[in-house]
Amino acid sequence: SSGPPSWLVSTAAMAPKKEDPKKSAKSSGGGKAKKKKWSKGKVKEKLSNLVLFDKITYDKMLADVPKLKLITPSIISEKLKCNGSLARKAVKELLSQKLIRPILTHKSQCVYTRASHQ
């Protein structure tokens, strides 16, 4: 016969569920409030940061960043809307040109300041 195999189909017929009159009258039990719904959570907006400097942004970096008192890759990334790896390269570039000087160098986060001209 066509159709699903016998081992897949249950032959025992289930009796229809009967509504218990005592349960239906008392819908929400003692102290049981509405079920808490999961919040959707905050969705962080996607940043469309530069992965390579264009001429305008590079010139802005050379002009503005050395004037800052506190310079970190995160601050450069925020101000110039470039990604973190590009900001780290920018820091190296500014260091090589002696426009900034290091205060604290650490594996994960480096802090720099403007080069004070003596």
Secondary structure, 3 states (H helix, E strand, C coil): CCCCCCCCCCCCCCCCCCCCHHHHHCCCCCCCCCCCCCCCCCCCCCCCCECCCCHHHHHHHHHHHHHCCCECHHHHHHHHCECHHHHHHHHHHHHHCCCEEEEECCCCCCEEEECCCC
